[in-house]
Amino acid sequence: MAIDPKDSESGASNNGRRRPANINSVQRNGDIHLVHGRIEQALERYRKAVRLTTNGKEAADSRAVLGDAYVYADQTVSALRQYRRAIRHSPRRAAPHFSLAELYRRYGKLQAALLEYRQAVECDPQNAFYHYRLGDALADGGYIAEAIGELEAACELASTDGFYHFWLSDLYLMLGLLDEAIREMQQAAIFSPNDDYYNMRLAVLYLLSDHPTDAATSLVQALRLSPANAIYHCLLADIYCHAIGDNQMAMKHYQLAGDMDAYDREHVRRLRELTTMDTTVPSEEPDANP
């Protein structure tokens, strides 16, 4: 028998009387409505959860959830109000600070966002994602050295998550720390073995450090994961042609790239340059006198 979502907020005891609703069940009911696009019903359940709170911690958490729902409903003013009330209820709860930071950043208020991200990290220093988001915001503001510190903290807390190593690599590259960038991108590729993009980015770093053979190896691995990627074939062909000097392998991958993206004139140009040193691309219109 189908259950009405309204009925899932409370249950019946053995004698038929209904138990009072609790915060978690009401919020779960709100989640169900939200997933199905019933925004107003979801907001009403989340507001009910707030009314059921009995202490500062519960109030802070419930208001943060309600604030997130208001963000989803594009009701920014109401979301800000809930986040600020949540922080007043329990200033040491990290979630409202983090959600408020995300909202500030969404609307371009970077300095206000940084303040709230810092509060979130201070309240929950073991949360790797909070460190990452603070670091990312710092990088947006041009504070690269400080951003690196936050991403290093994220990598220490979640050492086997390639995502954080990838972003730390990018930050190192911004400061010209190529060896460190390579090390972190290697970690990203190791801990995310099915991510072709990390291998491609590692190949680029190897090229920047004048290690074309390692770059080719990384791109071969990227192609094992994404064999139909014309861009990867073209990059690998460039490496073979211009850095390693293996024109036969370059030809193979230029042809593969062209076969996958037959209308890409750049692939045609590169192939003609490699084979005939003629950079003229054939006209799209047939000659009047063949």
Rosetta blueprint (number, residue, H / E / L):
1 M L
2 A L
3 I L
4 D L
5 P H
6 K H
7 D H
8 S H
9 E H
10 S L
11 G L
12 A E
13 S L
14 N L
15 N L
16 G L
17 R L
18 R E
19 R L
20 P L
21 A L
22 N L
23 I H
24 N H
25 S H
26 V H
27 Q H
28 R H
29 N H
30 G H
31 D H
32 I H
33 H H
34 L H
35 V H
36 H L
37 G L
38 R L
39 I H
40 E H
41 Q H
42 A H
43 L H
44 E H
45 R H
46 Y H
47 R H
48 K H
49 A H
50 V H
51 R H
52 L L
53 T L
54 T L
55 N L
56 G H
57 K H
58 E H
59 A H
60 A H
61 D H
62 S H
63 R H
64 A H
65 V H
66 L H
67 G H
68 D H
69 A H
70 Y H
71 V H
72 Y H
73 A L
74 D L
75 Q L
76 T H
77 V H
78 S H
79 A H
80 L H
81 R H
82 Q H
83 Y H
84 R H
85 R H
86 A H
87 I H
88 R H
89 H H
90 S L
91 P L
92 R L
93 R L
94 A H
95 A H
96 P H
97 H H
98 F H
99 S H
100 L H
101 A H
102 E H
103 L H
104 Y H
105 R H
106 R H
107 Y L
108 G L
109 K L
110 L H
111 Q H
112 A H
113 A H
114 L H
115 L H
116 E H
117 Y H
118 R H
119 Q H
120 A H
121 V H
122 E H
123 C H
124 D L
125 P L
126 Q L
127 N L
128 A H
129 F H
130 Y H
131 H H
132 Y H
133 R H
134 L H
135 G H
136 D H
137 A H
138 L H
139 A H
140 D H
141 G L
142 G L
143 Y L
144 I H
145 A H
146 E H
147 A H
148 I H
149 G H
150 E H
151 L H
152 E H
153 A H
154 A H
155 C H
156 E H
157 L H
158 A L
159 S L
160 T L
161 D L
162 G H
163 F H
164 Y H
165 H H
166 F H
167 W H
168 L H
169 S H
170 D H
171 L H
172 Y H
173 L H
174 M H
175 L L
176 G L
177 L L
178 L H
179 D H
180 E H
181 A H
182 I H
183 R H
184 E H
185 M H
186 Q H
187 Q H
188 A H
189 A H
190 I H
191 F H
192 S L
193 P L
194 N L
195 D L
196 D H
197 Y H
198 Y H
199 N H
200 M H
201 R H
202 L H
203 A H
204 V H
205 L H
206 Y H
207 L H
208 L H
209 S L
210 D L
211 H L
212 P H
213 T H
214 D H
215 A H
216 A H
217 T H
218 S H
219 L H
220 V H
221 Q H
222 A H
223 L H
224 R H
225 L H
226 S L
227 P L
228 A L
229 N L
230 A H
231 I H
232 Y H
233 H H
234 C H
235 L H
236 L H
237 A H
238 D H
239 I H
240 Y H
241 C H
242 H H
243 A H
244 I H
245 G L
246 D L
247 N H
248 Q H
249 M H
250 A H
251 M H
252 K H
253 H H
254 Y H
255 Q H
256 L H
257 A H
258 G H
259 D H
260 M H
261 D L
262 A L
263 Y L
264 D L
265 R H
266 E H
267 H H
268 V H
269 R H
270 R H
271 L H
272 R H
273 E H
274 L H
275 T H
276 T H
277 M L
278 D L
279 T L
280 T L
281 V L
282 P L
283 S L
284 E L
285 E L
286 P L
287 D L
288 A L
289 N L
290 P L
